[in-house]
């Protein structure tokens, strides 16, 4: 639900001229959505590790929470 709420909030607001109150509200919404996504991702990784170990190893190489993940180097190369 927090993801849908965040999508609706971002679509409905003028992000250039947010009031301080709106910024605070949006920040809380983003934190809530990020928290839910993180928990979902971790749950998925536990399941993947048990049922699909080879895919789990690939997922760890592309881990969005790991600063040293292999995909970051490739992304930076193409972004520059």
C-alpha positions in Angstrom: 0.0 0.0 0.0 2.8 2.4 0.8 4.2 2.1 -2.7 0.8 2.9 -4.3 0.4 5.8 -1.9 3.8 7.1 -2.8 3.1 6.8 -6.5 -0.1 8.8 -6.1 1.6 11.4 -4.0 4.4 12.0 -6.5 1.9 12.2 -9.4 -0.3 14.6 -7.6 2.3 17.1 -6.3 4.3 19.8 -7.9 7.7 18.5 -6.8 9.5 21.8 -7.6 7.7 24.0 -5.1 6.9 21.8 -2.2 6.2 23.4 1.2 8.3 22.3 4.1 5.3 20.4 5.4 4.9 18.6 2.1 8.6 17.8 2.0 8.4 16.3 5.5 5.3 14.3 4.6 6.9 13.1 1.3 10.1 12.1 3.1 8.1 10.0 5.6 6.2 8.3 2.7 9.5 7.5 0.9 11.0 6.1 4.1 8.0 3.9 4.7 7.9 2.7 1.1 11.7 2.0 1.1 11.3 0.1 4.4 8.6 -2.1 2.9 10.6 -2.7 -0.3 13.7 -3.6 1.7 11.8 -6.1 3.8 10.2 -7.6 0.7 13.5 -7.9 -1.0 15.1 -9.6 2.0 12.2 -12.1 2.3 12.7 -12.8 -1.4 16.4 -13.4 -1.0 15.8 -15.9 1.9 13.4 -17.8 -0.3 15.7 -17.6 -3.3 18.7 -18.8 -1.3 16.9 -21.9 -0.2 15.1 -22.8 -3.5 17.3 -21.4 -6.2 20.9 -21.2 -4.9 22.5 -20.4 -8.3 20.1 -17.5 -8.9 20.8 -16.4 -5.3 24.5 -16.2 -6.1 23.7 -14.0 -9.1 21.4 -11.9 -7.0 24.2 -11.3 -4.5 26.4 -10.1 -7.4 23.8 -7.5 -8.4 22.7 -6.7 -4.8 21.4 -3.1 -4.7 22.5 -2.7 -1.1 26.2 -3.7 -1.7 28.5 -0.8 -2.7 30.9 -3.4 -4.1 28.4 -5.3 -6.2 29.6 -6.1 -9.7 26.7 -4.3 -11.5 27.7 -1.0 -10.0 31.0 -1.0 -11.9 29.3 -1.8 -15.2 26.6 0.9 -14.6 29.2 3.5 -13.8 31.1 2.6 -17.0 28.1 3.1 -19.2 26.9 6.2 -17.3 30.1 8.1 -17.8 
